[in-house]
Amino acid sequence: MIDIFRFAKSLCISMMLGFGSFLSPHVWAQILPQPEFGRIERLAHFPSQHVDARHVDVWLPENFDALKASGQRFNVIYMHDGQMLFDARTTWNKQAWHVDRTLTRLMRNAQLAPTLVVGVWNNDKFRHSEYFPQKYLQHMLPEPRTQLIQKGLQGKPQSDAYLRFLVQELKPAIDARYPTHTDAAHTAIMGSSMGGLISVYAMNEYPQVFGRAAGLSTHWIGGFEPNAHIPLAAYIYLRDHLADPRTHKLYQDHGTTELDALYAPYQVFIDQLARDRGYTDQGATPNFMTRVFTGTGHNERAWADRMETPVLFLLGQAPR
């Protein structure tokens, strides 16, 4: 177990720092991802009154223009860590979600209605600060809370500001620029690791905006090492604020190797909280799904391989 903890700490550190030591943000910023299917439109240095400006890469499916001309409206999936989604040649670790592959296949098979993806870039060294759910802090004891804020959040919790950016500034711009379905039932939010935390938090804080949320390898430990303080704070918050299961869908998963080897005991309790709230993974119309992917780790290849599962659960349709 010592090796697992050592691996977890080193991987978490690089994630919290936004991987800046591997490739500078300036170099990233000059490269436009080239997906295999569809195209990327970049909203460069998208401004905000709440958080730092950052790129937003919008993926449009291969037949977007024809569908738009026909009056088609599109589902929208908001995804975090936008620089990791489309083209492995442009990422720090040469891995990517390859979102375009999965969505194109599902749309061609009529399993998914026309959908576009809004890839919101992370903010490098403030990634952890923007993705850690701010309202968890009030449920933590003073000493671990202070340590987390100072060391993990760079002294500046920003997740509530980040969500205001998404909801008040970015989503209106996306809905104005593209022919989207604007309602919550057609608007999903998805991420991995810390991106999973902020996705669930976003649906709970703005249930009128996000009707579906997915966390892949959700980082319920919230920091560099296994602990009880942060998961307990998350449990208390979720007990009181989990979005209404009558109108929302929630997806969770994790693997069993690398950092994901730590997640099982925390995820089991999250699953029970969801069921206590009224979420169910049974019956003809489940609104909750939780999965364990044995033998998979904490990386974009693993998330790419299983992205079909949350997408179909949250937004899928029966093939015609």
NORNOR-V87354 format. One record per residue. N is the residue number from 0. OMEGA is omega as a letter, one per 20 degrees, with the letter a starting at -180 (none if undefined). Layout:
n/omega
N/OMEGA
N/OMEGA
//
This chain:
n/omega
0/r
1/a
2/r
3/a
4/r
5/r
6/a
7/a
8/a
9/r
10/r
11/a
12/r
13/r
14/a
15/a
16/r
17/r
18/a
19/a
20/a
21/a
22/a
23/r
24/r
25/r
26/r
27/a
28/a
29/a
30/r
31/r
32/r
33/r
34/r
35/a
36/a
37/a
38/r
39/r
40/a
41/r
42/a
43/r
44/a
45/a
46/r
47/r
48/a
49/a
50/r
51/r
52/r
53/r
54/r
55/r
56/a
57/r
58/r
59/a
60/a
61/a
62/a
63/a
64/r
65/r
66/r
67/a
68/a
69/r
70/a
71/r
72/a
73/r
74/r
75/r
76/r
77/a
78/r
79/a
80/a
81/a
82/a
83/a
84/a
85/a
86/a
87/r
88/a
89/a
90/a
91/a
92/r
93/r
94/r
95/r
96/a
97/a
98/a
99/r
100/a
101/a
102/r
103/r
104/a
105/r
106/r
107/r
108/a
109/r
110/a
111/r
112/a
113/a
114/r
115/a
116/r
117/a
118/a
119/a
120/r
121/a
122/r
123/a
124/r
125/r
126/a
127/r
128/a
129/a
130/a
131/a
132/a
133/a
134/r
135/a
136/a
137/r
138/r
139/r
140/a
141/a
142/r
143/r
144/r
145/r
146/r
147/a
148/a
149/a
150/a
151/a
152/r
153/r
154/a
155/r
156/a
157/a
158/r
159/r
160/r
161/r
162/r
163/r
164/a
165/a
166/a
167/a
168/a
169/a
170/r
171/r
172/r
173/a
174/r
175/a
176/a
177/a
178/a
179/q
180/a
181/a
182/a
183/a
184/a
185/a
186/a
187/r
188/a
189/r
190/r
191/r
192/r
193/r
194/r
195/r
196/a
197/r
198/r
199/r
200/a
201/r
202/a
203/a
204/a
205/a
206/r
207/a
208/a
209/a
210/a
211/r
212/r
213/r
214/r
215/a
216/a
217/a
218/a
219/r
220/r
221/a
222/a
223/a
224/r
225/a
226/r
227/a
228/a
229/r
230/r
231/r
232/r
233/a
234/a
235/r
236/a
237/r
238/a
239/a
240/a
241/a
242/a
243/a
244/r
245/a
246/a
247/r
248/a
249/r
250/r
251/r
252/r
253/r
254/a
255/r
256/a
257/a
258/a
259/r
260/a
261/a
262/a
263/a
264/r
265/a
266/r
267/a
268/r
269/r
270/a
271/r
272/r
273/r
274/r
275/r
276/a
277/r
278/a
279/r
280/a
281/r
282/a
283/a
284/r
285/r
286/a
287/r
288/r
289/a
290/r
291/a
292/a
293/r
294/a
295/a
296/a
297/a
298/a
299/r
300/r
301/a
302/r
303/a
304/a
305/a
306/r
307/a
308/r
309/a
310/r
311/r
312/a
313/a
314/a
315/r
316/r
317/r
318/r
319/none
//
